[in-house]
C-alpha cells in the first residue's frame, strides 16, 4: 500500500472543489461507526463542521448509525442527533427503504459505508434501495468510496432470479470483489436507474497489494463496520463463515473471534477437518484450519463447550490471498459433517431477515443449490465447481466495466 491512500470521505473534506456542487443543497449522510476520517473523527461530525455543507438529516443502516445493536435482526429507532440537531432515520427499523418523508429532507445523500466485500452484507442492499429511491424522487447520491477489505477475488454462486432479499441485492456472487462506489455504478447500470450518482473515488488504493490485499494494513485503523466484524481476518473469511448463520453451528458470536471459527458441542472438529482434507484438499489452500475449543457467552450454544475449527488468514507465511477460497472451505465443512453424521440437524429453520417461508441457508446463498449439494450423498466437490466456476467467470467479465481501480 502507498502511504498516500485517501478514502472518499477524506478527499471530500480536503478538496473544496469536490464539495462545490453541494453548495446551496441540503445534504444527508448515510453512515455507521466505521464512517471515520483518517484521524478517526466520525463523518457526521467532520462534515457538520464544514461551513459550506448544510447537513439536514442522517441515516443509519443495519446495526444503526452508532453500531449499537449487537446481534442481527435487532432494529434501530429514529432519533434526533443531540449534537447536530438533525433527524437520524433508521433504515433497519420500521422500514428498510427510505420513505417519501425521509427523502424530502435532503437534496443530496452522501453514502459513507465501509463494506466487507460480501453479497450478504446488508449495506449493499441499503445502497441499492437508496439509489432506487433517489431515482424516483429526483435526488442525488454521492458514494464516498472505501476499500473492499476482501480485495478483488471472486467466489461463489450468483444469486438466482427470484431469490432477491435484504441479504441478496441482486445477481452477484458471494464474494464480488467491488467497492461500494463500483457497486453503485453497477446498480445504476443494471437497474437502468435515471439518477445523479457520483463516486468520490479513493486515491492510492491498491487492491492486490500485500499485506492487506484490499485493506491498508498498518496505515488505517480498523473500525468495526458492524459489531461482529472486528478485524481484517474476519472480513477475509466472511464470504464463507456467513453461511453459518443459516445453520445450527456456532459462528463464534459470543466469542472474541466471531465469524472466523465454527463449531458445536456435538461434533468432532478433528474428524471434520480430516474428512475435508480427504474430500478436497485444494479447497483448504491459502489458510490454516486449526482445531480449537470455545464456549460462546451468548447466541448459539451459549455456555456450552464447543468443538470447533478456526480459520487462520493473518500469518503471511500461511495466508495466500489468491488461493484462499472461504466459500468453498465452509461448504466443504458442511459436506464433511453431513458425511460423518448424515442425520445431523444442520440447517437452522427460523425467520431470517424477515423471510419466513425459505430456509436461511438458501437466502444466504441466493438459491437452493448449495444446500442440495451438501445434502446429496453422491455430490462431489467437482460437482459444486461445475455449478460455480461458470458463474465466477461470467461475473469477472461483467464487473470489468465498473472497476475504478486497476
N, C-alpha and C positions, 0 to 999 in steps of 0.2 A: 504494500500500500504506500502511496505517496504521503508525504507529510502535509500536503496542501488540500486534502479532501475537505470539501464543504457540502453539507446537505442542503436541500432546497430551502429549508427554513433559514439557515444561516445566510444564504445568498440573498434572500428577500430582505432580511434585516440589514445586511451590509451594503446593498446596492440600491440606492434611492431610485435609480432609473427603472428597476424592475417593478417598483411599487407605484410608479407614476400613473399607470392605468387604473389604479384603485382610488385615485383622488375623487372626492365627491360621491363615492359609492359606499353603501352600507356593507360592512364586511362581517361575516360569521366565520367561526372556526370549528372544525370537526377534529377532535384530538383525544388523546388518552395520556396515561402517565409517562410514556416514553417519548412524548412530543416535547423534546427539550432542545435547547441550543447547545452549542459546543461547551459553553460554560455552565450547563445544566439548569438554566432557567427554563421554566415551562413556557411553551409557545404562547399561551394565553397572556401571560404576564409580559413577555418580551414584545409581542405585537401591541398589547394595550398601552405600552409605554411610548409608542411612536406617535408623534403629533400628527402625522399625515395619514394615519389609519383610524377609521371610525368603526370600532367594534360594537356591534349591536346584538349579537347572540353567539352562543356556543352550543356545540352538540357533543354528546358522548356516545360511543359505540358500546358493544357488549363489555361488561365489567365497569363501565362508567368512565366519565372524564377523569376521575381521580383514581380509578382502578380499585374501588373499594369493595367489589364483590368477588370473593374468593373462588366460589365454585361456578361451574357452568349453569346456565338456565336460572340465574338469580337476577331479577330485574332491577334496574336503577330508576329512581324517580327523577322528575324535573325539579329544578331548584333555581334560586337566584344567586348568582355568584356574589359572595359578600364583599369582595374587593372591587370588582369592576361594575357591579350593579346591573349586570345583564342577565337575561334568562339563559339557563343551560338546559337544553332539551335532551331527553334520553331517547336514543334510537334502539334501546333494548329495554323497554318498559311497556307502556300501554300500546306502543306502536313500534314497528320495525322500519317503516317508511316514513319520511317526514310528511307531516300534514300540511294542508294548504296554509293554515295559520302560521306554522313554523316557517314555511317558505316565504311568507310575507314579511319576515323580519330582516331580510337581507337582500342584497343585490349580487354579491359575490361570496361563494363559500370556499374558504381555504381548507384543504384536506391535508392534515399533517399526521399521518398514522404510520407507525413502524409495523411492518408486516413480518411474517415468518416464512413466506415463500411456499405456502401450502394451501391448496384449494379450499380445505375445510375451515380455515381460519376466517371467522365471520366478518372481519374488517373488509375483506374483498367484496362480500355481498353488500355490505353497507355502502361501499363505494359505488357499486352498480346502482343501488336504489337512489342515492342522491343524484347521480348523473341522470337517471331517468326522470326524477322529479324536476331537476333543473331544466331539462329539455321541455317538459310540459309547462313550466312556469316562466320560461324565458330568463332564467338566471344563469350565472356563470359559475364554473367550478375550476378552481386552480389547485392542482396537486403539488404540494411541496415534497419533492421526492426524497426517499430514504433508501438505504441499501436493502437488498434481499439477502439476509444473513445465511440462507441456504445456497446462495450462489446460482449458477446457471444450469446445473444438471436437470434433466427432465426424467421423470419416472412416474409410472402408474397408469392405470386405465383412465381413459377420458370419460367424463360423465355422460351417460346416455340420455337421449331425449325423453322427457317426462320425469326425470329424476332431479330436476331443479328443486332446491330448497334453500333454507337460510345457511346451510353448510355446503351448498353446491350452487354457486352463482352462474354457472354456465359450463359449456363443453371444454373444460380444462382437465389436464392430468393432475394427479395428486400433487406432484412437485413440478411446478410450471416454469420456474426459472426467470420470472419477470419481477420488476419493481412495481410499486403502486402506480407510478407515473406511466409505465409501459402498459400495465393492465388497464388503466383509464383509456389510453389510446385504442387498445384492443376492444374494450367495451363499446366505445363510441362508434368504431367501425363496424363491428359485428352486429350491434343492435340498431345500427343506422340512426343514431341519435343526432338531432339538429340542436347542438348545444355548444356554447362557448366553453371550451375545455383547454386550459393552459397547463403545461407542466413546467414547473421551475426545477430544471434538472440539477443533479449533483455535479460537482466539479471534482475531478480526480478520482472517481470511483473505478476501481479495477476489480471486476467480479471474480476473476480467476487467480488473483494474487495471493500467495501464501503470506502469513499463516492463516489468515482469516477466511479466504475463499468466499468472499461475499461481505463479511463484516470486518471493519478496520481495527483488528485486534491491536491493542497497545496504543491506539490513537484516540478512540472514542469509548466512553463509558457505556457499558450495557445497562439499560434500564428495562425492567420487565414491562413489555407491552401488555401482558395480561399476568395475573398473579402466579400462574404455574409455568411461566416462560422465563426462568431465572438466569439463563446463560446461553452461549452460542452452541454448546453441546446439545442442549435440548432442541434448539432450532434445527440442527443438522439431523437429529433423529426423528423429529416430529412427523414428517410425512409418513412414517411407519407407525410410530407409537400412538398416534392419534386414533388409530383403528381400535386400540384397546378400550376406548370409551364405549364401543359397541359390544364389549364382551364382559364376562363376569370376572376376568382377571384384573388385578390392580394395575393401574398405570403409574403407580407411585405417588398419586395425590395423598397428602398426609405424610410425606417424607420430604427430605431436603433435596431430592433429585427427581422431581416429577417428570414423567414422560421421557425419561432416559432408562427406565427399568420397568420390569413387569414380573408378576408372579401371583401366587395364591397359596393358601395353606395346604391344599390337597393336590398339588402337582409335584413332580420330581424334576426340578430345573436341570440337574445334571444329565438326566436321561433325555430331556428335550433337546439340550444342546448337542448331545451325541447323535440324536436322530436327525437334527438339522444338518449336521456335518455329513452324515451318511446320504441324505437326500440330495442336497445341492450345495456342496462346499463353496462353489464360486459365488453363491449369494451371501456368503458371510465375509466377503473380501472388504478390505478397507477399514476395518474396525477390530476391536477385541470384545468378545462376548464373555463376560465374567460371571461365574456363579456367585450368588450373594443371598443374604437373608435380610429381611426387613419387616418392620411392624408399623403399618400406617397408623397415624394418630387420629385420622378421620377418613371418611369416604369408604370405599370398598374394603372389606376385611379389616376394619378399624380394630386395633387392639389385638390382632392375631398375627402370629409369626408366619411370614410368607417365604416360601422357597421361590427364588427368582433369578433373573438374569439382568445384568446391567450392560448397556451398550456404551462402550468407551470410544470416543471420537476426538479426544482432546490431545493425545500424545502424538506429536509429529512423527515419531518413529513407527507408529502403528496406523495412523489415520491416512487414508488415501482418498482424497475428495472425489476423484474421478471414478474410483472403483466402488465406493460405498453406496449401497442401494437400500435405504432404510425400509421402503415399502415392501420390497421382496423379502428382506430379512424378517420383518414382522409377520408377513404372510406365511413364511416358512415355519415360524414358531407355532402358528396356529395349526398348520398342517402336521407338524411333528406331534403336537399334543393330541390331535384327532387320531393319529395312527397309534399312539401309545394308550390312549384312553378313549376309545370310539364313542362312548356314551357320555363323555364329559359335557355338562351344560355350559357350553362355551358362549353362546350368543345371548346377550342380555336383552330381554324383552321389556322395554319400558318406554314411556313417551320421551322422545328425543327431539329437542329444538322444535317443540310444538307440533311434531308429527306423531300421530297415534296409530296409524294403520300400517306402517312399514318398519321393518327392523332397523335399528340404529346402524348396524354394520353395513346395511345396504345403502342407507342415506349417506353415510360417510364415504362409501366407495362410488356412489353415483350409479349403482346398478346392483344386481344380484350376482354378478359374475364371480367376484372374489369369494363370496360365501359358498357358492356352489362348487367352486374349485376345491376349497378346503374340505367340504363335506363329502366330495366324491372320492371313494377309496381308490378308484382307478386313475384319477387325475394326477399327472406328474408335473414337476416344475417346468418341463419343456412345454406342457400344455398351457400353463399360465403365460409363459413367454410368447407363445404363438398368438395369444389374445392381445398381449400388452405391447410388444415391440412395434407392431404397425401403428398403434396409437401414438407411441412416443415419437416415432419417425415423422408422422404426419404433423404432430404438434410442433416439433422442432422447425419444420418448414413454415408452418402457419404463423408462428410468432416472429419470424425473421423481420418482416417489415416494421414491426413495432418496437424494435430494440433501439434504445437511445445511447447505449454504452457499448463500445466494441473493444 
